[in-house]
Amino acid sequence: MKRNDDIPPLAFLAAYPAIKPKGPKAGTAELNVFGWIVNNFPWVLLGIAVLCFIFAAIGSAKRSREHAERVARMEKLRSMEESARRNSFQGDIESYRHTMFVRQQRALMNDSLRYDILKRDNFRCKICGATASDGVKLHVDHIIPVSKGGRTEPSNLRTLCERCNMGKGAKLE
């Protein structure tokens, strides 16, 4: 069996005339990228495998961090529930659950849903009828505010101009 050192640097390129280097330096080490890759193929594969492992580890670390955050939130909730059982602070649990509900509902409002509501309402304020072409900024508003238990779903959303929305605040209509 021949060692890699015994193989001429561009010998394998003879079978591939389309990629055979041309010019005064053809066959020299300076132009022998393909030869280097072939001669060092196990190391090239190892390098690619290491890079894949590193990228997978980075993704795994991110998922692990997100999981750890979820676990920490659940542990905090369990701890609060245990504390409430021992000390009768039921209000703390309800406050925490309400805060988590509000965060969860606000997180559901994404650009796609916002656009769907604006389109459904013809890009027009449902109270005063103003449009963006009138120079107003349009908002997507919760009819029943999230702070009062309203959900982020199309039946509870409507388009309002900035002025009408700021005037309404967190009031129920």
PyMOL commands that place a pseudoatom at each C-alpha (Angstrom):
pseudoatom trace, name=CA, resn=MET, resi=1, chain=A, elem=C, hetatm=0, pos=[0.000, 0.000, 0.000]
pseudoatom trace, name=CA, resn=LYS, resi=2, chain=A, elem=C, hetatm=0, pos=[1.312, 3.423, -0.925]
pseudoatom trace, name=CA, resn=ARG, resi=3, chain=A, elem=C, hetatm=0, pos=[1.614, 6.184, 1.605]
pseudoatom trace, name=CA, resn=ASN, resi=4, chain=A, elem=C, hetatm=0, pos=[0.036, 9.579, 0.863]
pseudoatom trace, name=CA, resn=ASP, resi=5, chain=A, elem=C, hetatm=0, pos=[3.541, 11.052, 0.543]
pseudoatom trace, name=CA, resn=ASP, resi=6, chain=A, elem=C, hetatm=0, pos=[4.245, 8.710, -2.401]
pseudoatom trace, name=CA, resn=ILE, resi=7, chain=A, elem=C, hetatm=0, pos=[1.253, 9.920, -4.453]
pseudoatom trace, name=CA, resn=PRO, resi=8, chain=A, elem=C, hetatm=0, pos=[2.185, 12.725, -6.871]
pseudoatom trace, name=CA, resn=PRO, resi=9, chain=A, elem=C, hetatm=0, pos=[0.315, 15.905, -5.817]
pseudoatom trace, name=CA, resn=LEU, resi=10, chain=A, elem=C, hetatm=0, pos=[-1.881, 16.226, -8.930]
pseudoatom trace, name=CA, resn=ALA, resi=11, chain=A, elem=C, hetatm=0, pos=[-1.991, 12.596, -10.049]
pseudoatom trace, name=CA, resn=PHE, resi=12, chain=A, elem=C, hetatm=0, pos=[-5.680, 12.193, -9.281]
pseudoatom trace, name=CA, resn=LEU, resi=13, chain=A, elem=C, hetatm=0, pos=[-6.521, 15.248, -11.452]
pseudoatom trace, name=CA, resn=ALA, resi=14, chain=A, elem=C, hetatm=0, pos=[-5.420, 13.459, -14.605]
pseudoatom trace, name=CA, resn=ALA, resi=15, chain=A, elem=C, hetatm=0, pos=[-8.824, 11.733, -14.670]
pseudoatom trace, name=CA, resn=TYR, resi=16, chain=A, elem=C, hetatm=0, pos=[-10.587, 15.130, -14.471]
pseudoatom trace, name=CA, resn=PRO, resi=17, chain=A, elem=C, hetatm=0, pos=[-9.268, 17.228, -17.374]
pseudoatom trace, name=CA, resn=ALA, resi=18, chain=A, elem=C, hetatm=0, pos=[-12.042, 19.829, -16.861]
pseudoatom trace, name=CA, resn=ILE, resi=19, chain=A, elem=C, hetatm=0, pos=[-10.519, 20.877, -13.531]
pseudoatom trace, name=CA, resn=LYS, resi=20, chain=A, elem=C, hetatm=0, pos=[-6.890, 20.246, -14.394]
pseudoatom trace, name=CA, resn=PRO, resi=21, chain=A, elem=C, hetatm=0, pos=[-4.829, 23.397, -13.702]
pseudoatom trace, name=CA, resn=LYS, resi=22, chain=A, elem=C, hetatm=0, pos=[-3.336, 25.112, -16.736]
pseudoatom trace, name=CA, resn=GLY, resi=23, chain=A, elem=C, hetatm=0, pos=[-0.482, 27.575, -17.081]
pseudoatom trace, name=CA, resn=PRO, resi=24, chain=A, elem=C, hetatm=0, pos=[3.192, 27.765, -16.200]
pseudoatom trace, name=CA, resn=LYS, resi=25, chain=A, elem=C, hetatm=0, pos=[2.710, 26.594, -12.594]
pseudoatom trace, name=CA, resn=ALA, resi=26, chain=A, elem=C, hetatm=0, pos=[0.408, 23.657, -13.394]
pseudoatom trace, name=CA, resn=GLY, resi=27, chain=A, elem=C, hetatm=0, pos=[1.330, 20.696, -11.246]
pseudoatom trace, name=CA, resn=THR, resi=28, chain=A, elem=C, hetatm=0, pos=[3.080, 22.696, -8.567]
pseudoatom trace, name=CA, resn=ALA, resi=29, chain=A, elem=C, hetatm=0, pos=[2.157, 22.736, -4.899]
pseudoatom trace, name=CA, resn=GLU, resi=30, chain=A, elem=C, hetatm=0, pos=[0.848, 26.344, -5.088]
pseudoatom trace, name=CA, resn=LEU, resi=31, chain=A, elem=C, hetatm=0, pos=[-2.090, 25.278, -7.267]
pseudoatom trace, name=CA, resn=ASN, resi=32, chain=A, elem=C, hetatm=0, pos=[-2.667, 21.926, -5.628]
pseudoatom trace, name=CA, resn=VAL, resi=33, chain=A, elem=C, hetatm=0, pos=[-5.711, 22.692, -3.451]
pseudoatom trace, name=CA, resn=PHE, resi=34, chain=A, elem=C, hetatm=0, pos=[-7.505, 19.543, -4.596]
pseudoatom trace, name=CA, resn=GLY, resi=35, chain=A, elem=C, hetatm=0, pos=[-4.426, 17.439, -3.937]
pseudoatom trace, name=CA, resn=TRP, resi=36, chain=A, elem=C, hetatm=0, pos=[-4.098, 18.864, -0.436]
pseudoatom trace, name=CA, resn=ILE, resi=37, chain=A, elem=C, hetatm=0, pos=[-7.752, 18.059, 0.293]
pseudoatom trace, name=CA, resn=VAL, resi=38, chain=A, elem=C, hetatm=0, pos=[-7.330, 14.491, -0.993]
pseudoatom trace, name=CA, resn=ASN, resi=39, chain=A, elem=C, hetatm=0, pos=[-4.067, 13.967, 0.896]
pseudoatom trace, name=CA, resn=ASN, resi=40, chain=A, elem=C, hetatm=0, pos=[-5.579, 15.352, 4.107]
pseudoatom trace, name=CA, resn=PHE, resi=41, chain=A, elem=C, hetatm=0, pos=[-9.112, 14.040, 3.641]
pseudoatom trace, name=CA, resn=PRO, resi=42, chain=A, elem=C, hetatm=0, pos=[-9.443, 12.417, 7.097]
pseudoatom trace, name=CA, resn=TRP, resi=43, chain=A, elem=C, hetatm=0, pos=[-8.369, 15.682, 8.740]
pseudoatom trace, name=CA, resn=VAL, resi=44, chain=A, elem=C, hetatm=0, pos=[-10.762, 17.706, 6.572]
pseudoatom trace, name=CA, resn=LEU, resi=45, chain=A, elem=C, hetatm=0, pos=[-13.613, 15.387, 7.595]
pseudoatom trace, name=CA, resn=LEU, resi=46, chain=A, elem=C, hetatm=0, pos=[-12.575, 15.670, 11.229]
pseudoatom trace, name=CA, resn=GLY, resi=47, chain=A, elem=C, hetatm=0, pos=[-12.584, 19.477, 10.961]
pseudoatom trace, name=CA, resn=ILE, resi=48, chain=A, elem=C, hetatm=0, pos=[-16.064, 19.449, 9.432]
pseudoatom trace, name=CA, resn=ALA, resi=49, chain=A, elem=C, hetatm=0, pos=[-17.283, 17.072, 12.142]
pseudoatom trace, name=CA, resn=VAL, resi=50, chain=A, elem=C, hetatm=0, pos=[-15.829, 19.312, 14.859]
pseudoatom trace, name=CA, resn=LEU, resi=51, chain=A, elem=C, hetatm=0, pos=[-17.545, 22.380, 13.377]
pseudoatom trace, name=CA, resn=CYS, resi=52, chain=A, elem=C, hetatm=0, pos=[-20.857, 20.488, 13.197]
pseudoatom trace, name=CA, resn=PHE, resi=53, chain=A, elem=C, hetatm=0, pos=[-20.415, 19.429, 16.820]
pseudoatom trace, name=CA, resn=ILE, resi=54, chain=A, elem=C, hetatm=0, pos=[-19.670, 23.010, 17.891]
pseudoatom trace, name=CA, resn=PHE, resi=55, chain=A, elem=C, hetatm=0, pos=[-22.756, 24.394, 16.110]
pseudoatom trace, name=CA, resn=ALA, resi=56, chain=A, elem=C, hetatm=0, pos=[-24.916, 21.611, 17.560]
pseudoatom trace, name=CA, resn=ALA, resi=57, chain=A, elem=C, hetatm=0, pos=[-23.545, 22.334, 21.033]
pseudoatom trace, name=CA, resn=ILE, resi=58, chain=A, elem=C, hetatm=0, pos=[-24.336, 26.038, 20.661]
pseudoatom trace, name=CA, resn=GLY, resi=59, chain=A, elem=C, hetatm=0, pos=[-27.943, 25.224, 19.661]
pseudoatom trace, name=CA, resn=SER, resi=60, chain=A, elem=C, hetatm=0, pos=[-28.208, 22.699, 22.457]
pseudoatom trace, name=CA, resn=ALA, resi=61, chain=A, elem=C, hetatm=0, pos=[-26.877, 25.228, 24.969]
pseudoatom trace, name=CA, resn=LYS, resi=62, chain=A, elem=C, hetatm=0, pos=[-29.520, 27.748, 23.874]
pseudoatom trace, name=CA, resn=ARG, resi=63, chain=A, elem=C, hetatm=0, pos=[-32.276, 25.147, 24.201]
pseudoatom trace, name=CA, resn=SER, resi=64, chain=A, elem=C, hetatm=0, pos=[-30.872, 24.094, 27.579]
pseudoatom trace, name=CA, resn=ARG, resi=65, chain=A, elem=C, hetatm=0, pos=[-30.847, 27.708, 28.783]
pseudoatom trace, name=CA, resn=GLU, resi=66, chain=A, elem=C, hetatm=0, pos=[-34.472, 28.199, 27.662]
pseudoatom trace, name=CA, resn=HIS, resi=67, chain=A, elem=C, hetatm=0, pos=[-35.427, 24.939, 29.382]
pseudoatom trace, name=CA, resn=ALA, resi=68, chain=A, elem=C, hetatm=0, pos=[-33.611, 26.022, 32.544]
pseudoatom trace, name=CA, resn=GLU, resi=69, chain=A, elem=C, hetatm=0, pos=[-35.505, 29.325, 32.500]
pseudoatom trace, name=CA, resn=ARG, resi=70, chain=A, elem=C, hetatm=0, pos=[-38.834, 27.487, 32.166]
pseudoatom trace, name=CA, resn=VAL, resi=71, chain=A, elem=C, hetatm=0, pos=[-37.871, 25.132, 34.980]
pseudoatom trace, name=CA, resn=ALA, resi=72, chain=A, elem=C, hetatm=0, pos=[-36.839, 28.117, 37.135]
pseudoatom trace, name=CA, resn=ARG, resi=73, chain=A, elem=C, hetatm=0, pos=[-40.229, 29.789, 36.521]
pseudoatom trace, name=CA, resn=MET, resi=74, chain=A, elem=C, hetatm=0, pos=[-42.027, 26.556, 37.439]
pseudoatom trace, name=CA, resn=GLU, resi=75, chain=A, elem=C, hetatm=0, pos=[-39.875, 26.184, 40.563]
pseudoatom trace, name=CA, resn=LYS, resi=76, chain=A, elem=C, hetatm=0, pos=[-40.664, 29.768, 41.528]
pseudoatom trace, name=CA, resn=LEU, resi=77, chain=A, elem=C, hetatm=0, pos=[-44.377, 29.083, 41.100]
pseudoatom trace, name=CA, resn=ARG, resi=78, chain=A, elem=C, hetatm=0, pos=[-44.118, 25.881, 43.162]
pseudoatom trace, name=CA, resn=SER, resi=79, chain=A, elem=C, hetatm=0, pos=[-42.168, 27.744, 45.812]
pseudoatom trace, name=CA, resn=MET, resi=80, chain=A, elem=C, hetatm=0, pos=[-44.794, 30.495, 45.937]
pseudoatom trace, name=CA, resn=GLU, resi=81, chain=A, elem=C, hetatm=0, pos=[-47.584, 27.921, 46.150]
pseudoatom trace, name=CA, resn=GLU, resi=82, chain=A, elem=C, hetatm=0, pos=[-45.782, 26.148, 48.987]
pseudoatom trace, name=CA, resn=SER, resi=83, chain=A, elem=C, hetatm=0, pos=[-45.211, 29.446, 50.750]
pseudoatom trace, name=CA, resn=ALA, resi=84, chain=A, elem=C, hetatm=0, pos=[-48.876, 30.332, 50.322]
pseudoatom trace, name=CA, resn=ARG, resi=85, chain=A, elem=C, hetatm=0, pos=[-49.927, 27.020, 51.808]
pseudoatom trace, name=CA, resn=ARG, resi=86, chain=A, elem=C, hetatm=0, pos=[-47.693, 27.583, 54.810]
pseudoatom trace, name=CA, resn=ASN, resi=87, chain=A, elem=C, hetatm=0, pos=[-48.399, 31.278, 55.295]
pseudoatom trace, name=CA, resn=SER, resi=88, chain=A, elem=C, hetatm=0, pos=[-51.857, 31.667, 53.745]
pseudoatom trace, name=CA, resn=PHE, resi=89, chain=A, elem=C, hetatm=0, pos=[-50.685, 34.198, 51.157]
pseudoatom trace, name=CA, resn=GLN, resi=90, chain=A, elem=C, hetatm=0, pos=[-53.121, 33.158, 48.464]
pseudoatom trace, name=CA, resn=GLY, resi=91, chain=A, elem=C, hetatm=0, pos=[-52.955, 36.668, 46.985]
pseudoatom trace, name=CA, resn=ASP, resi=92, chain=A, elem=C, hetatm=0, pos=[-49.274, 36.188, 46.034]
pseudoatom trace, name=CA, resn=ILE, resi=93, chain=A, elem=C, hetatm=0, pos=[-50.089, 33.124, 43.935]
pseudoatom trace, name=CA, resn=GLU, resi=94, chain=A, elem=C, hetatm=0, pos=[-52.985, 34.833, 42.202]
pseudoatom trace, name=CA, resn=SER, resi=95, chain=A, elem=C, hetatm=0, pos=[-50.835, 37.883, 41.495]
pseudoatom trace, name=CA, resn=TYR, resi=96, chain=A, elem=C, hetatm=0, pos=[-48.077, 35.732, 40.027]
pseudoatom trace, name=CA, resn=ARG, resi=97, chain=A, elem=C, hetatm=0, pos=[-50.517, 33.704, 37.910]
pseudoatom trace, name=CA, resn=HIS, resi=98, chain=A, elem=C, hetatm=0, pos=[-52.130, 36.917, 36.641]
pseudoatom trace, name=CA, resn=THR, resi=99, chain=A, elem=C, hetatm=0, pos=[-48.713, 38.334, 35.716]
pseudoatom trace, name=CA, resn=MET, resi=100, chain=A, elem=C, hetatm=0, pos=[-47.817, 35.139, 33.851]
pseudoatom trace, name=CA, resn=PHE, resi=101, chain=A, elem=C, hetatm=0, pos=[-51.202, 35.178, 32.056]
pseudoatom trace, name=CA, resn=VAL, resi=102, chain=A, elem=C, hetatm=0, pos=[-50.679, 38.789, 30.925]
pseudoatom trace, name=CA, resn=ARG, resi=103, chain=A, elem=C, hetatm=0, pos=[-47.161, 38.029, 29.659]
pseudoatom trace, name=CA, resn=GLN, resi=104, chain=A, elem=C, hetatm=0, pos=[-48.398, 34.947, 27.849]
pseudoatom trace, name=CA, resn=GLN, resi=105, chain=A, elem=C, hetatm=0, pos=[-51.246, 36.823, 26.151]
pseudoatom trace, name=CA, resn=ARG, resi=106, chain=A, elem=C, hetatm=0, pos=[-49.023, 39.732, 25.122]
pseudoatom trace, name=CA, resn=ALA, resi=107, chain=A, elem=C, hetatm=0, pos=[-46.515, 37.291, 23.640]
pseudoatom trace, name=CA, resn=LEU, resi=108, chain=A, elem=C, hetatm=0, pos=[-49.248, 35.917, 21.371]
pseudoatom trace, name=CA, resn=MET, resi=109, chain=A, elem=C, hetatm=0, pos=[-49.547, 39.281, 19.581]
pseudoatom trace, name=CA, resn=ASN, resi=110, chain=A, elem=C, hetatm=0, pos=[-47.218, 38.892, 16.604]
pseudoatom trace, name=CA, resn=ASP, resi=111, chain=A, elem=C, hetatm=0, pos=[-46.810, 40.817, 13.350]
pseudoatom trace, name=CA, resn=SER, resi=112, chain=A, elem=C, hetatm=0, pos=[-48.884, 38.323, 11.380]
pseudoatom trace, name=CA, resn=LEU, resi=113, chain=A, elem=C, hetatm=0, pos=[-51.871, 38.580, 13.741]
pseudoatom trace, name=CA, resn=ARG, resi=114, chain=A, elem=C, hetatm=0, pos=[-51.508, 42.365, 13.863]
pseudoatom trace, name=CA, resn=TYR, resi=115, chain=A, elem=C, hetatm=0, pos=[-51.609, 42.551, 10.043]
pseudoatom trace, name=CA, resn=ASP, resi=116, chain=A, elem=C, hetatm=0, pos=[-54.628, 40.214, 9.871]
pseudoatom trace, name=CA, resn=ILE, resi=117, chain=A, elem=C, hetatm=0, pos=[-56.589, 42.457, 12.274]
pseudoatom trace, name=CA, resn=LEU, resi=118, chain=A, elem=C, hetatm=0, pos=[-55.610, 45.647, 10.417]
pseudoatom trace, name=CA, resn=LYS, resi=119, chain=A, elem=C, hetatm=0, pos=[-56.639, 44.031, 7.116]
pseudoatom trace, name=CA, resn=ARG, resi=120, chain=A, elem=C, hetatm=0, pos=[-59.926, 42.746, 8.589]
pseudoatom trace, name=CA, resn=ASP, resi=121, chain=A, elem=C, hetatm=0, pos=[-60.759, 46.300, 9.763]
pseudoatom trace, name=CA, resn=ASN, resi=122, chain=A, elem=C, hetatm=0, pos=[-59.747, 47.816, 6.379]
pseudoatom trace, name=CA, resn=PHE, resi=123, chain=A, elem=C, hetatm=0, pos=[-56.816, 49.692, 7.987]
pseudoatom trace, name=CA, resn=ARG, resi=124, chain=A, elem=C, hetatm=0, pos=[-59.323, 52.058, 9.630]
pseudoatom trace, name=CA, resn=CYS, resi=125, chain=A, elem=C, hetatm=0, pos=[-59.907, 53.089, 13.260]
pseudoatom trace, name=CA, resn=LYS, resi=126, chain=A, elem=C, hetatm=0, pos=[-63.099, 51.414, 14.518]
pseudoatom trace, name=CA, resn=ILE, resi=127, chain=A, elem=C, hetatm=0, pos=[-64.030, 54.449, 16.685]
pseudoatom trace, name=CA, resn=CYS, resi=128, chain=A, elem=C, hetatm=0, pos=[-63.272, 57.570, 14.612]
pseudoatom trace, name=CA, resn=GLY, resi=129, chain=A, elem=C, hetatm=0, pos=[-62.706, 56.052, 11.143]
pseudoatom trace, name=CA, resn=ALA, resi=130, chain=A, elem=C, hetatm=0, pos=[-59.220, 57.561, 10.617]
pseudoatom trace, name=CA, resn=THR, resi=131, chain=A, elem=C, hetatm=0, pos=[-56.737, 55.782, 8.323]
pseudoatom trace, name=CA, resn=ALA, resi=132, chain=A, elem=C, hetatm=0, pos=[-52.963, 55.789, 8.020]
pseudoatom trace, name=CA, resn=SER, resi=133, chain=A, elem=C, hetatm=0, pos=[-53.281, 58.013, 4.945]
pseudoatom trace, name=CA, resn=ASP, resi=134, chain=A, elem=C, hetatm=0, pos=[-54.830, 60.636, 7.281]
pseudoatom trace, name=CA, resn=GLY, resi=135, chain=A, elem=C, hetatm=0, pos=[-51.466, 60.709, 9.072]
pseudoatom trace, name=CA, resn=VAL, resi=136, chain=A, elem=C, hetatm=0, pos=[-52.459, 58.721, 12.155]
pseudoatom trace, name=CA, resn=LYS, resi=137, chain=A, elem=C, hetatm=0, pos=[-50.685, 55.709, 13.629]
pseudoatom trace, name=CA, resn=LEU, resi=138, chain=A, elem=C, hetatm=0, pos=[-52.914, 52.617, 13.825]
pseudoatom trace, name=CA, resn=HIS, resi=139, chain=A, elem=C, hetatm=0, pos=[-52.804, 50.260, 16.810]
pseudoatom trace, name=CA, resn=VAL, resi=140, chain=A, elem=C, hetatm=0, pos=[-54.309, 46.819, 17.365]
pseudoatom trace, name=CA, resn=ASP, resi=141, chain=A, elem=C, hetatm=0, pos=[-56.280, 47.066, 20.625]
pseudoatom trace, name=CA, resn=HIS, resi=142, chain=A, elem=C, hetatm=0, pos=[-57.742, 44.454, 22.964]
pseudoatom trace, name=CA, resn=ILE, resi=143, chain=A, elem=C, hetatm=0, pos=[-61.468, 45.146, 23.380]
pseudoatom trace, name=CA, resn=ILE, resi=144, chain=A, elem=C, hetatm=0, pos=[-61.344, 43.507, 26.810]
pseudoatom trace, name=CA, resn=PRO, resi=145, chain=A, elem=C, hetatm=0, pos=[-57.885, 44.494, 28.093]
pseudoatom trace, name=CA, resn=VAL, resi=146, chain=A, elem=C, hetatm=0, pos=[-55.432, 41.719, 28.920]
pseudoatom trace, name=CA, resn=SER, resi=147, chain=A, elem=C, hetatm=0, pos=[-55.089, 43.237, 32.388]
pseudoatom trace, name=CA, resn=LYS, resi=148, chain=A, elem=C, hetatm=0, pos=[-58.813, 42.563, 32.897]
pseudoatom trace, name=CA, resn=GLY, resi=149, chain=A, elem=C, hetatm=0, pos=[-58.618, 38.959, 31.636]
pseudoatom trace, name=CA, resn=GLY, resi=150, chain=A, elem=C, hetatm=0, pos=[-59.025, 39.567, 27.890]
pseudoatom trace, name=CA, resn=ARG, resi=151, chain=A, elem=C, hetatm=0, pos=[-57.390, 37.125, 25.508]
pseudoatom trace, name=CA, resn=THR, resi=152, chain=A, elem=C, hetatm=0, pos=[-55.285, 37.747, 22.424]
pseudoatom trace, name=CA, resn=GLU, resi=153, chain=A, elem=C, hetatm=0, pos=[-57.626, 36.282, 19.830]
pseudoatom trace, name=CA, resn=PRO, resi=154, chain=A, elem=C, hetatm=0, pos=[-59.182, 37.913, 16.748]
pseudoatom trace, name=CA, resn=SER, resi=155, chain=A, elem=C, hetatm=0, pos=[-62.636, 38.226, 18.320]
pseudoatom trace, name=CA, resn=ASN, resi=156, chain=A, elem=C, hetatm=0, pos=[-61.144, 40.384, 21.110]
pseudoatom trace, name=CA, resn=LEU, resi=157, chain=A, elem=C, hetatm=0, pos=[-58.973, 42.585, 18.868]
pseudoatom trace, name=CA, resn=ARG, resi=158, chain=A, elem=C, hetatm=0, pos=[-59.756, 45.681, 16.826]
pseudoatom trace, name=CA, resn=THR, resi=159, chain=A, elem=C, hetatm=0, pos=[-57.976, 48.505, 15.018]
pseudoatom trace, name=CA, resn=LEU, resi=160, chain=A, elem=C, hetatm=0, pos=[-57.808, 51.901, 16.738]
pseudoatom trace, name=CA, resn=CYS, resi=161, chain=A, elem=C, hetatm=0, pos=[-55.867, 55.046, 15.942]
pseudoatom trace, name=CA, resn=GLU, resi=162, chain=A, elem=C, hetatm=0, pos=[-53.240, 56.119, 18.465]
pseudoatom trace, name=CA, resn=ARG, resi=163, chain=A, elem=C, hetatm=0, pos=[-55.430, 58.889, 19.879]
pseudoatom trace, name=CA, resn=CYS, resi=164, chain=A, elem=C, hetatm=0, pos=[-58.494, 56.677, 20.430]
pseudoatom trace, name=CA, resn=ASN, resi=165, chain=A, elem=C, hetatm=0, pos=[-56.399, 53.876, 21.902]
pseudoatom trace, name=CA, resn=MET, resi=166, chain=A, elem=C, hetatm=0, pos=[-54.558, 56.157, 24.355]
pseudoatom trace, name=CA, resn=GLY, resi=167, chain=A, elem=C, hetatm=0, pos=[-57.869, 57.737, 25.377]
pseudoatom trace, name=CA, resn=LYS, resi=168, chain=A, elem=C, hetatm=0, pos=[-59.412, 54.337, 26.043]
pseudoatom trace, name=CA, resn=GLY, resi=169, chain=A, elem=C, hetatm=0, pos=[-56.487, 53.005, 28.123]
pseudoatom trace, name=CA, resn=ALA, resi=170, chain=A, elem=C, hetatm=0, pos=[-57.342, 49.840, 30.081]
pseudoatom trace, name=CA, resn=LYS, resi=171, chain=A, elem=C, hetatm=0, pos=[-61.053, 50.663, 30.356]
pseudoatom trace, name=CA, resn=LEU, resi=172, chain=A, elem=C, hetatm=0, pos=[-63.813, 48.257, 29.474]
pseudoatom trace, name=CA, resn=GLU, resi=173, chain=A, elem=C, hetatm=0, pos=[-66.366, 49.492, 26.965]
for i in range(1, 173): cmd.bond("trace and resi %d" % i, "trace and resi %d" % (i + 1))
show_as sticks, trace
zoom trace
